[in-house]
Amino acid sequence: MRDTGNNGQGAPSGAPFLILVWAGLAGAAGVGLAAAAAHKVDSPALGTAATMLTLHAAAALGIFAVALRAAWAKLWRAVALLMLFAASLFTGEIAFHTFTGDASFQMLAPVGGSLMIISWLLVALAGFVSWFRD
């Protein structure tokens, strides 16, 4: 039986629980940032950040769903966590800079963006490896 993160009491634990909660919060934050970008703050960067956060939250949920059936579930879950971390870093810096005008953490956006690219490449790699394994 594959490890789905169930602690025996019907509730997910560990990484699976974290992925679901983080993706839900990231999706909600993305929609909130999109609303702020559309109605309160004239910032194309904030709109882009909102789109990236919402898109990657949904992608992480999809990756989590793959992990439920995958032979290497922990690898897939790690990729989902990396994707959420990267999108949060990218979006967090842009939102912080937009709302405060403080560019102290401006290096976090390109780091987050690079990690998002890496997470997508890891999705491709994990899919390729899974194809050969089956």
TIVO-2410 file (N, C-alpha, C; in nm, 3 decimals):
# residues 134
REC num residu      c1      c2      c3 atome chaine
REC   1      M   0.084  -0.117   0.000     N      A
REC   1      M   0.000   0.000   0.000    CA      A
REC   1      M   0.089   0.124   0.000     C      A
REC   2      R   0.054   0.221  -0.083     N      A
REC   2      R   0.133   0.343  -0.092    CA      A
REC   2      R   0.106   0.433   0.027     C      A
REC   3      D   0.209   0.510   0.064     N      A
REC   3      D   0.196   0.605   0.174    CA      A
REC   3      D   0.125   0.729   0.123     C      A
REC   4      T   0.005   0.752   0.170     N      A
REC   4      T  -0.071   0.872   0.132    CA      A
REC   4      T  -0.070   0.976   0.242     C      A
REC   5      G   0.010   0.954   0.342     N      A
REC   5      G   0.020   1.051   0.450    CA      A
REC   5      G  -0.088   1.037   0.554     C      A
REC   6      N  -0.161   0.930   0.553     N      A
REC   6      N  -0.267   0.911   0.650    CA      A
REC   6      N  -0.207   0.863   0.782     C      A
REC   7      N  -0.241   0.927   0.889     N      A
REC   7      N  -0.186   0.891   1.020    CA      A
REC   7      N  -0.268   0.782   1.089     C      A
REC   8      G  -0.357   0.719   1.016     N      A
REC   8      G  -0.438   0.614   1.075    CA      A
REC   8      G  -0.566   0.664   1.140     C      A
REC   9      Q  -0.582   0.794   1.146     N      A
REC   9      Q  -0.700   0.852   1.209    CA      A
REC   9      Q  -0.786   0.928   1.109     C      A
REC  10      G  -0.761   0.906   0.982     N      A
REC  10      G  -0.842   0.968   0.878    CA      A
REC  10      G  -0.799   1.107   0.838     C      A
REC  11      A  -0.695   1.162   0.899     N      A
REC  11      A  -0.650   1.296   0.865    CA      A
REC  11      A  -0.510   1.289   0.805     C      A
REC  12      P  -0.484   1.367   0.701     N      A
REC  12      P  -0.351   1.368   0.645    CA      A
REC  12      P  -0.251   1.429   0.743     C      A
REC  13      S  -0.129   1.382   0.737     N      A
REC  13      S  -0.026   1.435   0.826    CA      A
REC  13      S   0.099   1.465   0.746     C      A
REC  14      G   0.186   1.542   0.801     N      A
REC  14      G   0.315   1.570   0.738    CA      A
REC  14      G   0.302   1.648   0.610     C      A
REC  15      A   0.386   1.611   0.512     N      A
REC  15      A   0.394   1.682   0.385    CA      A
REC  15      A   0.260   1.689   0.312     C      A
REC  16      P   0.182   1.580   0.305     N      A
REC  16      P   0.054   1.592   0.233    CA      A
REC  16      P  -0.037   1.700   0.292     C      A
REC  17      F  -0.046   1.704   0.424     N      A
REC  17      F  -0.129   1.805   0.490    CA      A
REC  17      F  -0.076   1.945   0.459     C      A
REC  18      L   0.055   1.961   0.466     N      A
REC  18      L   0.118   2.090   0.439    CA      A
REC  18      L   0.091   2.136   0.296     C      A
REC  19      I   0.102   2.045   0.201     N      A
REC  19      I   0.077   2.080   0.061    CA      A
REC  19      I  -0.066   2.129   0.043     C      A
REC  20      L  -0.162   2.057   0.096     N      A
REC  20      L  -0.303   2.095   0.080    CA      A
REC  20      L  -0.333   2.230   0.144     C      A
REC  21      V  -0.286   2.250   0.266     N      A
REC  21      V  -0.311   2.376   0.336    CA      A
REC  21      V  -0.239   2.491   0.266     C      A
REC  22      W  -0.111   2.471   0.234     N      A
REC  22      W  -0.032   2.577   0.170    CA      A
REC  22      W  -0.092   2.614   0.035     C      A
REC  23      A  -0.130   2.515  -0.045     N      A
REC  23      A  -0.189   2.543  -0.175    CA      A
REC  23      A  -0.321   2.619  -0.161     C      A
REC  24      G  -0.402   2.581  -0.063     N      A
REC  24      G  -0.527   2.653  -0.041    CA      A
REC  24      G  -0.504   2.797  -0.002     C      A
REC  25      L  -0.410   2.819   0.089     N      A
REC  25      L  -0.379   2.957   0.130    CA      A
REC  25      L  -0.316   3.036   0.016     C      A
REC  26      A  -0.229   2.972  -0.060     N      A
REC  26      A  -0.164   3.040  -0.173    CA      A
REC  26      A  -0.266   3.077  -0.279     C      A
REC  27      G  -0.359   2.987  -0.307     N      A
REC  27      G  -0.464   3.018  -0.405    CA      A
REC  27      G  -0.549   3.135  -0.360     C      A
REC  28      A  -0.587   3.134  -0.233     N      A
REC  28      A  -0.666   3.245  -0.179    CA      A
REC  28      A  -0.588   3.376  -0.184     C      A
REC  29      A  -0.462   3.371  -0.147     N      A
REC  29      A  -0.377   3.491  -0.151    CA      A
REC  29      A  -0.360   3.541  -0.294     C      A
REC  30      G  -0.348   3.449  -0.388     N      A
REC  30      G  -0.336   3.489  -0.528    CA      A
REC  30      G  -0.459   3.562  -0.577     C      A
REC  31      V  -0.576   3.514  -0.540     N      A
REC  31      V  -0.700   3.581  -0.580    CA      A
REC  31      V  -0.709   3.718  -0.512     C      A
REC  32      G  -0.671   3.724  -0.385     N      A
REC  32      G  -0.671   3.852  -0.314    CA      A
REC  32      G  -0.575   3.953  -0.377     C      A
REC  33      L  -0.456   3.907  -0.414     N      A
REC  33      L  -0.360   3.996  -0.480    CA      A
REC  33      L  -0.409   4.040  -0.617     C      A
REC  34      A  -0.477   3.951  -0.688     N      A
REC  34      A  -0.534   3.988  -0.818    CA      A
REC  34      A  -0.639   4.098  -0.802     C      A
REC  35      A  -0.720   4.085  -0.698     N      A
REC  35      A  -0.821   4.188  -0.671    CA      A
REC  35      A  -0.755   4.321  -0.636     C      A
REC  36      A  -0.650   4.316  -0.555     N      A
REC  36      A  -0.578   4.439  -0.520    CA      A
REC  36      A  -0.515   4.501  -0.644     C      A
REC  37      A  -0.459   4.418  -0.730     N      A
REC  37      A  -0.397   4.470  -0.852    CA      A
REC  37      A  -0.500   4.530  -0.947     C      A
REC  38      A  -0.620   4.475  -0.946     N      A
REC  38      A  -0.724   4.524  -1.037    CA      A
REC  38      A  -0.795   4.647  -0.984     C      A
REC  39      H  -0.805   4.660  -0.849     N      A
REC  39      H  -0.889   4.766  -0.795    CA      A
REC  39      H  -0.818   4.869  -0.708     C      A
REC  40      K  -0.705   4.835  -0.650     N      A
REC  40      K  -0.643   4.926  -0.552    CA      A
REC  40      K  -0.505   4.976  -0.592     C      A
REC  41      V  -0.423   4.890  -0.649     N      A
REC  41      V  -0.284   4.924  -0.676    CA      A
REC  41      V  -0.258   4.908  -0.824     C      A
REC  42      D  -0.215   5.015  -0.888     N      A
REC  42      D  -0.184   5.009  -1.030    CA      A
REC  42      D  -0.043   4.952  -1.047     C      A
REC  43      S  -0.034   4.818  -1.050     N      A
REC  43      S   0.096   4.753  -1.058    CA      A
REC  43      S   0.086   4.627  -1.144     C      A
REC  44      P   0.140   4.632  -1.266     N      A
REC  44      P   0.142   4.511  -1.348    CA      A
REC  44      P   0.220   4.397  -1.280     C      A
REC  45      A   0.322   4.433  -1.204     N      A
REC  45      A   0.402   4.331  -1.134    CA      A
REC  45      A   0.316   4.256  -1.033     C      A
REC  46      L   0.228   4.326  -0.964     N      A
REC  46      L   0.142   4.261  -0.865    CA      A
REC  46      L   0.042   4.168  -0.934     C      A
REC  47      G  -0.009   4.209  -1.047     N      A
REC  47      G  -0.099   4.123  -1.124    CA      A
REC  47      G  -0.029   3.996  -1.171     C      A
REC  48      T   0.094   4.011  -1.217     N      A
REC  48      T   0.173   3.895  -1.259    CA      A
REC  48      T   0.200   3.803  -1.141     C      A
REC  49      A   0.235   3.861  -1.028     N      A
REC  49      A   0.262   3.781  -0.908    CA      A
REC  49      A   0.136   3.705  -0.866     C      A
REC  50      A   0.022   3.770  -0.872     N      A
REC  50      A  -0.104   3.704  -0.835    CA      A
REC  50      A  -0.132   3.585  -0.926     C      A
REC  51      T  -0.111   3.605  -1.055     N      A
REC  51      T  -0.131   3.496  -1.151    CA      A
REC  51      T  -0.036   3.381  -1.124     C      A
REC  52      M   0.090   3.412  -1.100     N      A
REC  52      M   0.189   3.308  -1.073    CA      A
REC  52      M   0.154   3.229  -0.947     C      A
REC  53      L   0.111   3.299  -0.843     N      A
REC  53      L   0.079   3.230  -0.718    CA      A
REC  53      L  -0.042   3.139  -0.734     C      A
REC  54      T  -0.146   3.189  -0.799     N      A
REC  54      T  -0.266   3.110  -0.819    CA      A
REC  54      T  -0.238   2.989  -0.908     C      A
REC  55      L  -0.166   3.011  -1.015     N      A
REC  55      L  -0.133   2.903  -1.107    CA      A
REC  55      L  -0.050   2.794  -1.040     C      A
REC  56      H   0.049   2.834  -0.963     N      A
REC  56      H   0.136   2.735  -0.898    CA      A
REC  56      H   0.067   2.665  -0.781     C      A
REC  57      A  -0.028   2.732  -0.717     N      A
REC  57      A  -0.108   2.665  -0.613    CA      A
REC  57      A  -0.190   2.552  -0.675     C      A
REC  58      A  -0.253   2.581  -0.789     N      A
REC  58      A  -0.331   2.478  -0.858    CA      A
REC  58      A  -0.241   2.366  -0.909     C      A
REC  59      A  -0.124   2.402  -0.961     N      A
REC  59      A  -0.031   2.300  -1.010    CA      A
REC  59      A   0.016   2.210  -0.896     C      A
REC  60      A   0.042   2.268  -0.781     N      A
REC  60      A   0.086   2.188  -0.665    CA      A
REC  60      A  -0.022   2.088  -0.625     C      A
REC  61      L  -0.149   2.128  -0.633     N      A
REC  61      L  -0.258   2.034  -0.604    CA      A
REC  61      L  -0.260   1.920  -0.706     C      A
REC  62      G  -0.235   1.953  -0.832     N      A
REC  62      G  -0.227   1.850  -0.935    CA      A
REC  62      G  -0.112   1.754  -0.912     C      A
REC  63      I   0.002   1.809  -0.873     N      A
REC  63      I   0.118   1.726  -0.842    CA      A
REC  63      I   0.090   1.638  -0.722     C      A
REC  64      F   0.022   1.693  -0.623     N      A
REC  64      F  -0.018   1.614  -0.506    CA      A
REC  64      F  -0.107   1.498  -0.549     C      A
REC  65      A  -0.199   1.522  -0.640     N      A
REC  65      A  -0.287   1.415  -0.689    CA      A
REC  65      A  -0.206   1.305  -0.758     C      A
REC  66      V  -0.105   1.344  -0.834     N      A
REC  66      V  -0.017   1.246  -0.898    CA      A
REC  66      V   0.057   1.166  -0.791     C      A
REC  67      A   0.101   1.234  -0.687     N      A
REC  67      A   0.176   1.167  -0.579    CA      A
REC  67      A   0.094   1.058  -0.512     C      A
REC  68      L  -0.037   1.074  -0.509     N      A
REC  68      L  -0.122   0.974  -0.445    CA      A
REC  68      L  -0.114   0.839  -0.516     C      A
REC  69      R  -0.083   0.842  -0.645     N      A
REC  69      R  -0.077   0.719  -0.726    CA      A
REC  69      R   0.064   0.682  -0.770     C      A
REC  70      A   0.160   0.767  -0.743     N      A
REC  70      A   0.295   0.747  -0.796    CA      A
REC  70      A   0.377   0.651  -0.710     C      A
REC  71      A   0.467   0.581  -0.777     N      A
REC  71      A   0.558   0.491  -0.706    CA      A
REC  71      A   0.652   0.572  -0.618     C      A
REC  72      W   0.692   0.687  -0.664     N      A
REC  72      W   0.784   0.773  -0.588    CA      A
REC  72      W   0.708   0.892  -0.532     C      A
REC  73      A   0.613   0.864  -0.445     N      A
REC  73      A   0.524   0.968  -0.392    CA      A
REC  73      A   0.601   1.079  -0.321     C      A
REC  74      K   0.704   1.043  -0.248     N      A
REC  74      K   0.780   1.146  -0.174    CA      A
REC  74      K   0.849   1.243  -0.269     C      A
REC  75      L   0.897   1.194  -0.383     N      A
REC  75      L   0.959   1.282  -0.482    CA      A
REC  75      L   0.857   1.381  -0.536     C      A
REC  76      W   0.740   1.332  -0.572     N      A
REC  76      W   0.635   1.419  -0.625    CA      A
REC  76      W   0.592   1.522  -0.519     C      A
REC  77      R   0.578   1.478  -0.394     N      A
REC  77      R   0.540   1.572  -0.288    CA      A
REC  77      R   0.648   1.676  -0.266     C      A
REC  78      A   0.775   1.637  -0.274     N      A
REC  78      A   0.885   1.732  -0.258    CA      A
REC  78      A   0.881   1.837  -0.369     C      A
REC  79      V   0.849   1.795  -0.489     N      A
REC  79      V   0.838   1.889  -0.601    CA      A
REC  79      V   0.723   1.987  -0.576     C      A
REC  80      A   0.611   1.937  -0.527     N      A
REC  80      A   0.496   2.024  -0.497    CA      A
REC  80      A   0.534   2.126  -0.390     C      A
REC  81      L   0.605   2.082  -0.287     N      A
REC  81      L   0.648   2.175  -0.182    CA      A
REC  81      L   0.746   2.278  -0.236     C      A
REC  82      L   0.839   2.235  -0.319     N      A
REC  82      L   0.935   2.329  -0.379    CA      A
REC  82      L   0.860   2.432  -0.463     C      A
REC  83      M   0.762   2.387  -0.539     N      A
REC  83      M   0.686   2.478  -0.623    CA      A
REC  83      M   0.611   2.582  -0.539     C      A
REC  84      L   0.550   2.538  -0.431     N      A
REC  84      L   0.479   2.632  -0.344    CA      A
REC  84      L   0.574   2.728  -0.276     C      A
REC  85      F   0.688   2.678  -0.231     N      A
REC  85      F   0.789   2.764  -0.168    CA      A
REC  85      F   0.837   2.869  -0.267     C      A
REC  86      A   0.869   2.826  -0.388     N      A
REC  86      A   0.921   2.917  -0.490    CA      A
REC  86      A   0.819   3.025  -0.527     C      A
REC  87      A   0.695   2.983  -0.548     N      A
REC  87      A   0.590   3.080  -0.584    CA      A
REC  87      A   0.564   3.177  -0.470     C      A
REC  88      S   0.571   3.128  -0.348     N      A
REC  88      S   0.551   3.215  -0.231    CA      A
REC  88      S   0.663   3.317  -0.218     C      A
REC  89      L   0.784   3.274  -0.242     N      A
REC  89      L   0.900   3.365  -0.236    CA      A
REC  89      L   0.886   3.474  -0.342     C      A
REC  90      F   0.860   3.431  -0.464     N      A
REC  90      F   0.847   3.523  -0.577    CA      A
REC  90      F   0.737   3.625  -0.551     C      A
REC  91      T   0.620   3.574  -0.517     N      A
REC  91      T   0.504   3.661  -0.497    CA      A
REC  91      T   0.518   3.746  -0.372     C      A
REC  92      G   0.569   3.685  -0.267     N      A
REC  92      G   0.586   3.758  -0.142    CA      A
REC  92      G   0.673   3.881  -0.156     C      A
REC  93      E   0.783   3.865  -0.229     N      A
REC  93      E   0.873   3.980  -0.248    CA      A
REC  93      E   0.805   4.088  -0.331     C      A
REC  94      I   0.739   4.049  -0.437     N      A
REC  94      I   0.673   4.149  -0.523    CA      A
REC  94      I   0.563   4.221  -0.445     C      A
REC  95      A   0.483   4.146  -0.370     N      A
REC  95      A   0.377   4.209  -0.291    CA      A
REC  95      A   0.434   4.300  -0.184     C      A
REC  96      F   0.537   4.254  -0.115     N      A
REC  96      F   0.601   4.336  -0.012    CA      A
REC  96      F   0.653   4.467  -0.071     C      A
REC  97      H   0.724   4.456  -0.183     N      A
REC  97      H   0.780   4.575  -0.248    CA      A
REC  97      H   0.669   4.668  -0.298     C      A
REC  98      T   0.564   4.610  -0.354     N      A
REC  98      T   0.453   4.692  -0.406    CA      A
REC  98      T   0.381   4.767  -0.295     C      A
REC  99      F   0.353   4.699  -0.186     N      A
REC  99      F   0.274   4.761  -0.079    CA      A
REC  99      F   0.355   4.852   0.013     C      A
REC 100      T   0.485   4.826   0.027     N      A
REC 100      T   0.566   4.905   0.120    CA      A
REC 100      T   0.662   5.001   0.051     C      A
REC 101      G   0.694   4.974  -0.074     N      A
REC 101      G   0.795   5.053  -0.143    CA      A
REC 101      G   0.936   5.017  -0.103     C      A
REC 102      D   0.951   4.919  -0.017     N      A
REC 102      D   1.081   4.875   0.034    CA      A
REC 102      D   1.137   4.765  -0.057     C      A
REC 103      A   1.254   4.790  -0.114     N      A
REC 103      A   1.316   4.694  -0.206    CA      A
REC 103      A   1.426   4.613  -0.137     C      A
REC 104      S   1.422   4.606  -0.005     N      A
REC 104      S   1.527   4.535   0.071    CA      A
REC 104      S   1.541   4.389   0.033     C      A
REC 105      F   1.432   4.327  -0.009     N      A
REC 105      F   1.435   4.183  -0.037    CA      A
REC 105      F   1.420   4.153  -0.186     C      A
REC 106      Q   1.456   4.249  -0.272     N      A
REC 106      Q   1.432   4.234  -0.415    CA      A
REC 106      Q   1.501   4.112  -0.476     C      A
REC 107      M   1.604   4.060  -0.413     N      A
REC 107      M   1.672   3.942  -0.466    CA      A
REC 107      M   1.586   3.815  -0.452     C      A
REC 108      L   1.482   3.818  -0.370     N      A
REC 108      L   1.399   3.700  -0.351    CA      A
REC 108      L   1.311   3.669  -0.472     C      A
REC 109      A   1.272   3.770  -0.548     N      A
REC 109      A   1.187   3.745  -0.665    CA      A
REC 109      A   1.261   3.662  -0.770     C      A
REC 110      P   1.382   3.698  -0.809     N      A
REC 110      P   1.450   3.612  -0.907    CA      A
REC 110      P   1.488   3.474  -0.852     C      A
REC 111      V   1.514   3.466  -0.723     N      A
REC 111      V   1.541   3.335  -0.663    CA      A
REC 111      V   1.415   3.250  -0.670     C      A
REC 112      G   1.302   3.307  -0.630     N      A
REC 112      G   1.175   3.236  -0.639    CA      A
REC 112      G   1.140   3.197  -0.781     C      A
REC 113      G   1.162   3.289  -0.874     N      A
REC 113      G   1.135   3.259  -1.016    CA      A
REC 113      G   1.222   3.146  -1.068     C      A
REC 114      S   1.348   3.148  -1.031     N      A
REC 114      S   1.438   3.040  -1.073    CA      A
REC 114      S   1.396   2.907  -1.013     C      A
REC 115      L   1.356   2.909  -0.887     N      A
REC 115      L   1.309   2.785  -0.823    CA      A
REC 115      L   1.179   2.735  -0.885     C      A
REC 116      M   1.094   2.827  -0.931     N      A
REC 116      M   0.973   2.783  -1.001    CA      A
REC 116      M   1.009   2.710  -1.129     C      A
REC 117      I   1.105   2.764  -1.203     N      A
REC 117      I   1.151   2.698  -1.326    CA      A
REC 117      I   1.207   2.560  -1.293     C      A
REC 118      I   1.289   2.554  -1.189     N      A
REC 118      I   1.347   2.426  -1.148    CA      A
REC 118      I   1.238   2.327  -1.109     C      A
REC 119      S   1.136   2.374  -1.038     N      A
REC 119      S   1.028   2.283  -0.997    CA      A
REC 119      S   0.956   2.226  -1.119     C      A
REC 120      W   0.934   2.307  -1.222     N      A
REC 120      W   0.870   2.256  -1.344    CA      A
REC 120      W   0.961   2.157  -1.415     C      A
REC 121      L   1.091   2.183  -1.416     N      A
REC 121      L   1.183   2.087  -1.477    CA      A
REC 121      L   1.184   1.956  -1.400     C      A
REC 122      L   1.170   1.964  -1.267     N      A
REC 122      L   1.162   1.843  -1.185    CA      A
REC 122      L   1.032   1.766  -1.212     C      A
REC 123      V   0.924   1.837  -1.240     N      A
REC 123      V   0.799   1.770  -1.280    CA      A
REC 123      V   0.825   1.689  -1.407     C      A
REC 124      A   0.890   1.752  -1.504     N      A
REC 124      A   0.920   1.683  -1.630    CA      A
REC 124      A   1.012   1.563  -1.606     C      A
REC 125      L   1.113   1.582  -1.524     N      A
REC 125      L   1.207   1.474  -1.494    CA      A
REC 125      L   1.138   1.359  -1.421     C      A
REC 126      A   1.057   1.391  -1.321     N      A
REC 126      A   0.986   1.287  -1.247    CA      A
REC 126      A   0.888   1.213  -1.338     C      A
REC 127      G   0.824   1.285  -1.428     N      A
REC 127      G   0.734   1.221  -1.523    CA      A
REC 127      G   0.809   1.130  -1.618     C      A
REC 128      F   0.924   1.174  -1.664     N      A
REC 128      F   1.008   1.094  -1.754    CA      A
REC 128      F   1.056   0.967  -1.684     C      A
REC 129      V   1.104   0.982  -1.561     N      A
REC 129      V   1.150   0.867  -1.484    CA      A
REC 129      V   1.033   0.770  -1.458     C      A
REC 130      S   0.918   0.824  -1.426     N      A
REC 130      S   0.800   0.740  -1.402    CA      A
REC 130      S   0.760   0.663  -1.527     C      A
REC 131      W   0.774   0.725  -1.640     N      A
REC 131      W   0.740   0.661  -1.768    CA      A
REC 131      W   0.829   0.538  -1.788     C      A
REC 132      F   0.957   0.552  -1.762     N      A
REC 132      F   1.048   0.439  -1.778    CA      A
REC 132      F   1.029   0.333  -1.671     C      A
REC 133      R   0.985   0.375  -1.555     N      A
REC 133      R   0.969   0.281  -1.445    CA      A
REC 133      R   0.847   0.190  -1.464     C      A
REC 134      D   0.743   0.244  -1.523     N      A
REC 134      D   0.619   0.165  -1.542    CA      A
REC 134      D   0.630   0.065  -1.654     C      A
***
